[in-house]
Amino acid sequence: MRPGEGTFQRHGLMDVLSVAAVVLDSDGRIVFWSPQAEELFGYTAEEALGRYAARLLVHEEHFGLVIKLFAEVMGTGHSWAGSFPVRLKDGGTRVVEFRNMRLQDELGDTYALGICADHATLQRIETDLSLSQRLVSQSPIGLAVFDTDLRYTAVNPVLERIIGLPAADIIGRRPHEVLPLLETGVIESELRQVLDTGVPQLDHYTVGCSLADPDHEHAWSVSRYRLEDPGGRVLGVASSIVDVTERHRAEAAATRARERLALIADASARIGTTLDVDKIAHELAEVAAGELADIAAVDILESVLAFHRHTPDDSEPALFRALALAAVHTDEASRAADPPGELAAYGPDRLVTRCVHTGRPVLVPHVSDEDLRHIARDAETAALLHRAGVHSYLAVPLIARDEVIGALDLKRTINPLPFDQDDVVLAGELAARAAMAIDNARWFEGVRNTAVTLQRSLLPEHPRDLVGLEVASRYEPAQAASEVGGDWYDVIPLADHTTVLVVGDVMGNGIDAAATMGRLRTATCTLAELDFDPAQVLQHLDRITRGLEQYIATCVYAVYDPHGPECHIANAGHLPPVLVHRGKSPQLLDLPTGVPLGVGGIPFHSTTLDLEPGDLLVLYTDGLVETRDDPIDERLGLLLALLDGSDRRPVEETCDLLLDTLRAPHTHDDVALLIARSQHKRVCTDR
């Protein structure tokens, strides 16, 4: 407040002390009495002025001492300071702290000035000040005081060490002038907010570097309070700073550990969901990219995919097939990677080659230009990696059943942190899980390919010329390797121009089921040549199946006779065929179902159907219509709906339509489908 503005407010230290001023003339009479003197001693100015101070304020037993002290001050001009008991107006006594000195006016007259305050109040304030000074100077936390312009007015030794500057270089400056490595715009904004609102800020985290340790990140807990004098006048802001770097690092480590556990849990759920080598590799790359690396690639040794055991030779290059690539952002580094599906040879001096030869991770926390030449396939890709800013590299081997099958290749471009040993452990955990899944998948794919090859080798080729009959067929293996197996069809032309149509399903899967199917097909072909009735053929097949190690099978056996034309058909526990009369709605044939082959003890029955030119007979296995989620009646209804109008459609197109519509992706059953269309119009005769 400027002089003359507003009213006087009590808010200073002097007001807290209520310092009084008393002036005595050379005779010891009171000639000046301040309002604070009235508060301190109880006498008004009218009561005090003109009276001898000693008689008014001093107990009689102290007269001699007071007069002596007064004479020394007035005679020598030396000041006197000390505490003294004073008599109050109400008769009581108060110990008062005095500062006495001699004054002289322009006429040469001398006076005694007494500055006085309550001794107890002064002692309390002195104690508080001493305590505050000790707390500030010896506090283990940093302390600072800012004025209303946010300039430092006081700092303690701890804060000097935190900032990295002596107090002389801090006092009078603002935060942005002494904390160049921190976000001082935020700091000064928060200080201003406390100054304006008076609302304290408690335990605010600040993370960064200071001049004291510019190469390492620290964390501080900062609290701020507005400072006011007893009258409410704003003096500035006080700030306390606690170095919580160790706690911050421990929390960061705990957070990273939780994130790594979450990543491993996520990887457990996402990696190895199928028995498809390529898909598992993509799952691994996608899990690693983002959380662990900016670019992740999965490469498998070509010798492993060919089922040749990898024999490490440090002098030989490694031939990889790239299976998967995932990147946080598409940049030059991802373009430098080997495209999935392609082969790439890496020389013995390349880091990924060293990784698969030694079976150990290769970690390069800080990548140099020389390192890039050993990471990249060639000089051109090394230049791409350099421009992309690859600064850290990690390769971990994929090991399954004590055999190195490939490598997980990781690079960082955007993430500023280098790979460390924690990353090596995490990447190794992901690689171990994926390697076992990939190895299982490649073995299952090998088994599946063997079973499919066997199955297809046992299926017939269509005879070129069938009398009075047009035929189309399809075989689709199951997607799962372990479930390739026993579905088959056959088309057998006989000497009298009749044609045998067969569809069957050996219950079971794998190579054993495929082999059993081959034996039943061979037996069926042999029995067909004997011109047996369909029921008799099934009877013989039932007897053969009972001798095949507890296998059972379902089968539909039909003989098409173009002389009718007519069809003789029998069923052994199989789904009913579909008959489509030309111009009419499709229908499921109501045949005596019979029991599956291999059960025995129950006779089979043949049924004769009259056919017209253009009529369609559809034989199929359960893999075409059965699913795990839909009722079989609904699926059979959908089959009939799809066959509506098929008498006007080529049989090859009808096969494709049924498979495309009814065949579920990733199905666990194989499918055999056989469609025959009558082409000749003949007079019906008995066989």
C-alpha positions in Angstrom: 0.0 0.0 0.0 1.4 3.4 -1.0 1.3 6.3 1.5 -2.0 8.0 1.5 -3.9 5.1 -0.1 -6.7 3.5 1.9 -6.7 2.8 5.6 -3.9 1.4 7.8 -4.0 -2.3 8.3 -2.0 -4.2 10.9 -0.2 -7.0 9.1 3.6 -6.6 9.7 6.0 -8.2 12.1 6.2 -5.0 14.1 2.4 -5.2 14.6 2.7 -8.8 15.7 5.3 -7.6 18.3 3.2 -4.5 19.0 6.5 -2.5 19.4 6.0 0.6 21.5 8.0 3.8 21.5 8.5 6.0 24.6 10.7 9.2 24.7 12.0 10.8 27.9 13.6 14.2 28.3 16.9 14.7 30.1 15.0 14.8 33.5 13.3 11.5 32.9 9.9 12.9 32.1 7.8 11.3 29.4 7.4 13.5 26.4 6.3 11.0 23.7 3.9 8.0 24.2 2.9 5.9 21.2 -0.5 4.1 20.9 1.4 0.7 21.3 2.7 2.0 24.6 -0.8 2.3 25.8 -1.5 -1.3 24.7 1.7 -2.5 26.4 1.5 -0.6 29.7 -2.1 0.3 30.1 -1.7 4.1 30.5 -3.2 6.5 28.0 -1.1 9.3 26.6 -2.9 11.8 28.8 -2.0 9.7 31.8 1.6 9.2 30.9 2.9 12.5 29.3 4.8 14.8 31.6 5.2 12.2 34.4 8.5 10.7 35.6 8.9 7.4 33.9 10.6 5.7 36.8 7.8 6.6 39.2 5.1 5.6 36.7 6.5 2.3 35.4 9.2 1.0 37.8 8.7 -0.8 41.1 10.3 1.1 44.0 13.0 -1.6 44.6 14.3 -1.0 41.1 14.6 2.8 41.3 18.3 2.8 41.9 19.1 0.5 39.0 16.8 2.3 36.5 18.3 5.8 37.4 21.8 4.4 37.0 21.0 2.9 33.6 19.3 6.1 32.5 22.3 8.2 33.5 24.7 5.9 31.6 22.7 6.2 28.4 22.3 10.0 28.6 25.8 10.6 29.8 27.8 8.3 27.5 25.4 7.9 24.5 25.8 4.1 24.6 22.7 2.1 23.9 21.3 -0.4 26.4 19.3 -3.5 25.6 17.7 -6.0 27.9 14.5 -7.1 29.6 13.1 -5.5 32.7 10.0 -5.9 34.9 7.6 -3.0 34.4 4.6 -2.0 36.6 1.3 -1.9 34.7 -1.6 0.4 35.3 -3.6 -2.4 36.8 -0.9 -3.1 39.3 0.4 -6.1 37.6 4.0 -6.7 36.3 5.1 -7.5 32.8 8.6 -8.3 31.7 9.4 -6.0 28.8 12.2 -6.1 26.3 13.9 -2.7 25.9 16.2 -1.1 23.4 17.3 2.3 24.8 19.3 5.0 23.1 20.1 8.7 23.3 18.6 11.2 20.9 19.7 14.8 20.2 17.6 17.5 18.5 18.8 20.4 16.4 19.1 22.6 19.6 21.4 20.2 21.2 18.9 19.0 23.7 19.1 15.2 24.5 16.4 12.7 25.0 16.2 9.0 25.7 14.3 6.8 23.2 13.0 3.5 24.5 11.8 0.9 22.0 9.9 -1.8 23.8 7.9 -5.0 23.3 6.4 -7.7 25.4 9.3 -10.0 26.4 7.3 -13.2 26.1 6.0 -12.4 22.6 9.4 -11.4 21.4 10.9 -14.6 22.8 8.2 -16.7 21.2 8.9 -15.1 17.8 12.7 -15.4 18.2 12.2 -19.1 19.0 9.9 -19.6 16.0 12.4 -17.8 13.7 15.3 -19.9 15.1 13.3 -23.0 14.6 12.3 -22.0 11.1 15.9 -21.2 10.2 17.1 -24.5 11.5 14.4 -26.4 9.7 15.1 -24.7 6.4 18.8 -25.0 6.6 18.9 -28.6 7.9 15.8 -30.0 6.3 16.3 -33.1 4.2 13.9 -31.8 1.6 14.4 -28.8 -0.8 12.6 -25.6 0.2 12.1 -22.5 -1.8 10.3 -19.2 -1.4 9.0 -17.1 -4.4 7.8 -13.5 -4.3 4.7 -12.4 -6.2 6.7 -12.1 -9.4 7.7 -15.8 -9.0 11.3 -14.9 -8.4 13.3 -17.0 -5.9 13.8 -15.1 -2.6 15.1 -18.0 -0.5 16.4 -21.6 -1.1 17.9 -24.0 1.3 21.1 -26.1 0.8 19.2 -29.2 -0.3 17.5 -27.3 -3.1 20.8 -25.9 -4.2 22.0 -29.5 -4.6 18.9 -30.5 -6.5 19.1 -27.6 -8.9 22.8 -27.8 -9.2 23.5 -24.1 -8.6 24.5 -22.0 -5.5 21.9 -19.8 -3.8 23.6 -16.7 -5.2 22.9 -17.9 -8.7 19.3 -18.7 -7.9 18.0 -15.8 -5.8 16.2 -13.2 -7.9 15.7 -15.4 -10.9 12.6 -17.2 -12.1 12.3 -21.0 -12.6 12.8 -21.0 -16.3 16.2 -19.3 -15.8 17.6 -21.9 -13.4 15.7 -25.1 -14.6 16.4 -25.2 -18.3 15.9 -29.0 -18.5 12.4 -29.1 -17.1 9.0 -28.0 -18.4 9.2 -24.7 -16.6 6.1 -23.4 -18.4 4.0 -25.9 -16.4 5.9 -25.2 -13.2 5.4 -21.4 -13.4 1.8 -21.8 -14.4 1.2 -24.0 -11.3 3.0 -21.4 -9.1 0.8 -18.7 -10.5 -2.3 -20.7 -9.8 -1.4 -21.2 -6.1 -0.5 -17.5 -5.9 -3.8 -16.4 -7.4 -6.2 -18.9 -5.7 -4.5 -19.7 -2.4 -5.3 -23.4 -2.9 -2.3 -25.5 -2.0 -0.9 -28.1 -4.4 0.2 -31.3 -2.7 2.5 -34.0 -3.9 2.6 -33.0 -7.6 5.0 -35.2 -9.6 7.7 -33.6 -11.7 9.9 -35.9 -13.8 13.0 -34.7 -15.7 16.6 -33.7 -15.4 18.4 -30.8 -13.6 21.8 -29.2 -14.0 22.9 -31.3 -11.1 22.5 -34.5 -13.1 21.6 -33.7 -16.7 22.2 -37.3 -18.0 19.7 -39.1 -15.7 16.0 -38.7 -15.2 14.9 -37.8 -11.6 11.5 -37.5 -10.0 10.4 -35.0 -7.4 7.3 -34.6 -5.3 6.5 -30.9 -5.1 4.0 -29.2 -2.8 3.2 -25.5 -2.9 1.5 -23.1 -0.5 0.7 -19.4 -0.7 2.4 -17.2 1.9 0.4 -14.5 3.7 1.2 -12.1 6.6 -1.1 -12.0 9.6 -3.2 -9.4 7.9 -3.8 -11.5 4.8 -1.4 -9.7 2.5 0.0 -12.1 -0.1 3.8 -12.4 0.2 4.5 -15.1 -2.3 4.6 -18.9 -2.6 6.6 -21.5 -0.6 7.5 -24.8 -2.3 8.8 -28.0 -0.8 10.6 -30.5 -3.1 11.3 -34.1 -2.1 13.5 -36.3 -4.4 11.5 -39.5 -5.0 13.6 -40.9 -7.8 14.1 -44.2 -6.1 10.4 -44.6 -5.5 9.7 -43.5 -9.0 12.1 -46.0 -10.5 10.7 -48.8 -8.3 7.1 -47.9 -9.4 8.3 -47.7 -13.0 9.9 -51.1 -12.7 6.8 -52.5 -11.1 4.7 -51.0 -13.8 7.0 -52.5 -16.5 6.8 -55.9 -14.7 3.0 -55.7 -14.7 3.0 -54.8 -18.4 5.3 -57.6 -19.2 3.1 -60.1 -17.3 0.1 -58.7 -19.2 2.0 -59.1 -22.5 2.9 -62.7 -21.7 -0.7 -63.4 -20.7 -1.9 -61.8 -23.9 0.7 -63.8 -25.9 -0.5 -67.0 -24.2 -4.1 -66.3 -25.4 -3.1 -65.0 -28.9 -0.1 -67.2 -30.0 -0.8 -70.8 -31.1 -4.5 -70.5 -31.6 -4.3 -72.7 -34.7 -2.1 -75.4 -36.2 -1.1 -73.1 -39.0 2.7 -72.2 -39.1 2.2 -68.9 -41.0 -0.6 -67.7 -38.7 1.3 -68.5 -35.5 4.3 -66.6 -36.9 2.0 -63.6 -37.6 0.5 -63.8 -34.1 4.0 -63.7 -32.6 5.1 -60.7 -34.7 1.9 -58.8 -33.9 2.3 -59.4 -30.1 5.9 -58.3 -30.2 5.4 -55.2 -32.3 4.3 -52.2 -30.3 4.8 -53.4 -26.7 8.3 -54.7 -27.2 9.6 -53.4 -30.5 8.7 -51.1 -33.3 9.4 -53.7 -36.0 9.2 -57.5 -35.4 10.0 -60.2 -37.9 9.7 -64.0 -37.7 12.1 -66.0 -39.8 12.2 -69.8 -40.0 15.1 -71.9 -41.3 14.2 -73.4 -44.6 15.9 -76.6 -43.6 13.5 -76.9 -40.7 10.4 -76.4 -42.9 11.8 -79.1 -45.2 12.1 -81.4 -42.1 15.9 -81.5 -42.3 17.6 -81.1 -39.0 19.5 -77.9 -38.7 23.2 -78.5 -38.2 25.0 -75.2 -37.2 28.1 -74.4 -39.1 29.7 -71.0 -38.3 31.3 -70.8 -41.7 28.1 -71.3 -43.6 25.3 -68.8 -44.3 21.8 -69.4 -43.0 18.9 -69.7 -45.4 15.6 -68.3 -43.9 12.1 -68.1 -45.0 10.4 -65.0 -43.8 7.0 -65.9 -42.3 5.7 -62.7 -40.7 6.4 -59.0 -40.3 4.7 -56.5 -38.1 5.5 -52.8 -37.6 4.1 -50.0 -35.5 4.5 -47.7 -38.5 5.3 -48.5 -42.1 8.7 -46.9 -42.8 12.0 -47.6 -44.5 12.9 -50.1 -41.8 9.9 -52.2 -42.5 10.5 -52.0 -46.2 14.1 -53.2 -45.6 12.7 -56.4 -44.0 12.3 -59.6 -46.0 8.7 -59.9 -47.3 6.8 -62.8 -45.8 7.1 -65.9 -48.0 10.4 -65.1 -49.5 13.7 -66.8 -49.0 16.8 -64.9 -47.8 20.3 -66.0 -47.2 22.3 -64.3 -44.4 26.0 -64.7 -44.3 27.9 -66.1 -41.3 28.9 -62.6 -40.2 25.2 -61.5 -39.8 23.8 -61.2 -36.3 20.7 -63.3 -37.0 22.9 -66.0 -38.4 25.0 -65.9 -35.2 21.7 -66.1 -33.2 20.6 -69.4 -34.9 24.1 -70.9 -35.0 24.7 -70.3 -31.2 21.1 -70.7 -30.0 21.6 -67.5 -27.9 20.1 -64.0 -28.0 22.0 -61.3 -29.7 21.6 -57.9 -28.1 22.9 -54.6 -29.5 21.5 -51.8 -27.2 23.0 -49.0 -29.2 23.3 -49.7 -32.9 26.2 -48.1 -34.9 26.6 -47.9 -38.6 29.0 -50.9 -38.4 26.3 -52.9 -36.5 23.8 -52.1 -39.3 26.0 -53.8 -41.8 25.8 -56.9 -39.7 22.1 -56.6 -39.2 20.9 -55.9 -42.7 20.9 -58.4 -45.6 23.0 -56.2 -47.8 24.3 -52.6 -48.1 21.1 -51.3 -49.6 18.9 -52.5 -46.7 21.6 -51.2 -44.2 21.1 -47.7 -45.7 17.3 -48.0 -45.3 17.7 -49.0 -41.7 20.0 -46.1 -41.1 17.6 -43.6 -42.6 14.7 -45.2 -40.6 16.6 -44.5 -37.3 17.1 -48.0 -36.1 19.0 -47.5 -32.8 18.6 -50.7 -30.9 18.5 -54.4 -32.0 17.6 -57.8 -30.5 17.4 -61.2 -32.0 16.3 -64.3 -30.0 16.3 -67.8 -31.2 13.2 -69.9 -31.7 14.0 -73.2 -30.0 11.7 -76.2 -29.8 12.6 -79.7 -28.6 16.3 -78.6 -28.3 16.4 -77.6 -32.0 16.8 -74.0 -33.3 14.1 -73.6 -35.9 14.4 -69.8 -36.6 14.7 -66.4 -35.0 12.5 -63.5 -33.7 14.1 -60.3 -35.0 13.3 -57.0 -33.2 14.2 -53.4 -33.9 13.5 -50.0 -32.3 13.1 -46.8 -34.2 10.4 -44.8 -32.5 10.8 -46.1 -28.9 13.8 -44.1 -27.6 14.8 -46.7 -25.0 17.4 -49.3 -25.9 16.7 -52.9 -25.5 17.9 -54.2 -22.1 18.2 -57.6 -20.3 14.6 -57.4 -19.2 13.6 -57.2 -22.9 15.8 -60.2 -23.6 14.0 -62.2 -21.0 10.6 -61.1 -22.3 11.4 -61.7 -25.9 12.8 -65.1 -25.0 9.6 -66.0 -23.2 7.5 -65.0 -26.2 9.9 -66.9 -28.6 9.8 -70.0 -26.5 6.0 -70.1 -26.5 5.8 -69.4 -30.2 8.6 -71.8 -31.1 6.8 -74.8 -29.6 3.5 -73.8 -31.3 5.2 -73.4 -34.6 7.0 -76.7 -34.3 3.8 -78.5 -33.4 2.1 -76.9 -36.3 4.8 -77.9 -38.8 4.7 -81.5 -37.6 1.0 -81.6 -37.8 1.1 -80.0 -41.2 3.5 -82.7 -42.2 1.2 -85.4 -40.9 -1.8 -83.7 -42.6 0.0 -83.4 -45.9 0.9 -87.1 -45.7 -2.7 -88.0 -44.9 -4.2 -85.8 -47.6 -1.7 -87.1 -50.1 -2.6 -90.7 -49.2 -6.3 -89.9 -49.2 -6.2 -88.3 -52.6 -4.1 -91.1 -54.0 -6.8 -93.5 -53.0 -9.6 -91.6 -54.6 -10.6 -92.4 -58.2 -10.3 -90.4 -61.3 -13.5 -90.0 -63.2 -14.1 -92.4 -66.1 -14.2 -90.5 -69.3 -17.2 -92.3 -70.8 -20.2 -93.2 -68.7 -23.3 -94.5 -70.4 -26.3 -92.3 -69.7 -24.7 -90.5 -66.8 -23.0 -87.2 -66.1 -20.9 -87.1 -62.9 -19.2 -84.4 -60.9 -17.3 -85.0 -57.6 -15.3 -83.2 -54.9 -13.1 -84.1 -52.0 -12.1 -81.5 -49.4 -9.9 -82.5 -46.5 -10.4 -81.2 -42.9 -8.4 -78.1 -41.9 -7.0 -79.8 -38.8 -4.1 -82.2 -39.5 -5.2 -84.8 -37.0 -8.7 -85.0 -38.6 -7.8 -85.8 -42.2 -9.3 -89.2 -42.7 -11.9 -91.5 -44.0 -14.4 -89.8 -46.4 -14.3 -91.3 -49.9 -16.4 -91.6 -53.1 -16.1 -93.9 -56.1 -17.5 -94.1 -59.6 -17.1 -97.6 -61.1 -18.2 -98.3 -64.7 -19.2 -102.0 -65.3 -19.2 -104.1 -68.5 -23.0 -104.0 -69.0 -22.9 -100.1 -69.2 -24.2 -99.8 -65.6 -22.3 -97.5 -63.2 -21.7 -98.0 -59.5 -21.8 -94.8 -57.4 -20.4 -95.0 -53.8 -19.9 -92.4 -51.0 -18.6 -93.5 -47.6 -17.1 -92.3 -44.4 -14.8 -94.2 -42.1 -15.3 -93.0 -38.6 -12.0 -91.8 -37.2 -9.2 -89.6 -38.5 -5.6 -89.5 -39.5 -3.5 -91.9 -41.7 -5.1 -95.0 -40.1 -8.6 -93.9 -41.2 -7.3 -93.0 -44.7 -5.7 -96.5 -45.0 -8.9 -98.2 -43.8 -10.8 -96.1 -46.4 -8.4 -97.4 -49.0 -9.0 -101.0 -48.1 -12.8 -100.6 -48.1 -12.7 -98.9 -51.5 -10.6 -101.7 -52.9 -13.1 -104.2 -51.6 -16.0 -102.2 -53.0 -14.4 -102.2 -56.5 -13.9 -105.9 -56.3 -17.5 -106.6 -55.1 -18.9 -104.3 -57.8 -17.4 -106.5 -60.5 -19.4 -109.5 -59.2 -22.8 -107.9 -60.1 -24.2 -108.2 -56.6 -27.3 -106.4 -55.5 -26.4 -103.2 -53.4 -27.7 -104.8 -50.2 -25.5 -107.9 -50.8 -22.4 -105.6 -51.4 -23.0 -103.8 -48.1 -23.4 -107.2 -46.4 -20.0 -108.3 -47.6 -18.4 -104.9 -46.7 -19.9 -105.2 -43.2 -18.1 -108.5 -42.7 -14.8 -107.0 -44.0 -15.1 -103.9 -41.8 -15.6 -106.0 -38.7 -12.1 -107.4 -39.2 -10.5 -103.9 -39.4 -9.4 -103.2 -35.9 -12.7 -101.8 -34.5 -13.3 -99.4 -37.3 -16.9 -98.7 -38.5 -18.0 -96.8 -41.5 -21.2 -95.5 -43.2 -21.8 -96.0 -46.9 -24.3 -95.4 -49.6 -24.0 -97.9 -52.6 -26.0 -97.2 -55.8 -26.1 -98.9 -59.2 -27.3 -96.8 -62.1 -28.8 -98.7 -65.0 -29.2 -96.6 -68.2 -31.5 -99.2 -69.7 -34.4 -98.0 -67.5 -33.1 -95.7 -66.6 -33.3 -96.7 -63.0 -31.1 -96.8 -59.9 -30.8 -99.5 -57.2 -29.6 -98.1 -53.9 -28.8 -99.3 -50.3 -27.8 -97.4 -47.2 -25.5 -98.5 -44.3 -26.1 -95.8 -41.6 -25.3 -92.9 -43.9 -27.1 -89.5 -44.4 -29.9 -89.8 -46.9 -29.1 -89.0 -50.5 -31.0 -86.2 -52.3 -33.1 -86.9 -55.5 -33.9 -83.9 -57.7 -36.6 -84.8 -60.4 -36.4 -82.5 -63.3 -38.8 -79.5 -62.7 -39.6 -80.6 -59.2 -38.4 -79.8 -55.7 -35.5 -81.7 -54.2 -36.3 -84.4 -51.7 -34.4 -86.5 -49.2 -34.7 -90.2 -50.1 -36.6 -92.2 -47.5 -34.4 -95.3 -47.6 -34.0 -98.1 -45.1 -31.1 -96.6 -43.2 -29.4 -99.7 -42.0 -26.6 -99.8 -39.5 -23.0 -98.7 -40.1 -20.6 -101.2 -41.6 -18.7 -103.1 -38.9 -21.7 -103.4 -36.5 -23.0 -106.7 -38.0 -26.1 -108.8 -37.4 -28.7 -106.7 -39.2 -29.5 -107.2 -43.0 -29.5 -104.4 -45.5 -32.2 -103.6 -48.1 -32.1 -102.3 -51.6 -34.5 -99.8 -53.1 -35.2 -99.1 -56.8 -35.7 -95.6 -58.1 -37.1 -94.7 -61.5 -35.2 -91.8 -63.1 -36.0 -89.5 -66.0 -33.5 -87.6 -68.2 -32.1 -84.6 -66.2 -32.9 -86.1 -62.8 -30.1 -85.6 -60.2 -28.8 -87.9 -57.5 -26.7 -86.2 -54.8 -24.5 -88.3 -52.5 -22.5 -86.6 -49.7 -20.8 -87.2 -46.3 -21.7 -85.5 -43.1 -18.9 -82.9 -43.3 -20.9 -81.1 -45.9 -23.9 -80.4 -43.6 -23.0 -81.0 -40.0 -21.7 -78.2 -37.8 -21.2 -77.8 -34.1 -23.7 -75.0 -33.7 -26.6 -75.7 -36.1 -29.4 -78.4 -35.9 -28.9 -81.0 -38.6 -32.5 -80.5 -39.8 -31.8 -76.9 -40.6 -28.6 -77.8 -42.5 -30.4 -80.5 -44.5 -33.1 -77.9 -45.3 -30.5 -75.5 -46.5 -29.0 -78.3 -48.7 -32.4 -78.9 -50.3 -32.9 -75.1 -50.9 -29.5 -74.9 -52.6 -30.4 -77.8 -54.9 -33.7 -76.3 -56.0 -33.2 -75.6 -59.7 -30.0 -77.6 -59.9 -31.6 -79.7 -62.7 -31.0 -76.7 -65.0 -27.4 -76.0 -63.7 -24.2 -77.9 -64.7 -23.3 -80.5 -62.2 -19.8 -79.0 -61.7 -21.3 -75.6 -60.8 -23.7 -77.4 -58.4 -20.7 -79.0 -56.6 -19.0 -75.7 -56.2 -22.1 -74.0 -55.0 -22.7 -76.6 -52.3 -19.1 -76.5 -51.0 -18.9 -72.7 -51.1 -22.1 -72.2 -49.2 -22.2 -75.1 -46.8 -18.5 -75.7 -46.0 -17.6 -73.9 -42.9 -14.1 -72.3 -42.6 -11.7 -74.2 -40.3 -14.0 -77.2 -40.3 -12.9 -80.3 -38.4 -14.3 -82.8 -40.9 -13.5 -83.7 -44.4 -16.1 -83.8 -47.2 -16.9 -86.2 -50.1 -19.5 -85.1 -52.6 -20.8 -87.0 -55.7 -23.5 -85.7 -58.0 -24.9 -87.8 -60.9 -27.3 -86.7 -63.7 -29.3 -89.1 -65.8 -29.0 -88.4 -69.5 -30.9 -91.1 -71.4 -34.6 -91.7 -71.7 -35.4 -95.5 -71.7 -38.4 -97.7 -71.1 -38.3 -99.1 -67.5 -37.5 -102.8 -67.3 -37.0 -105.2 -64.4 -33.4 -106.3 -63.7 
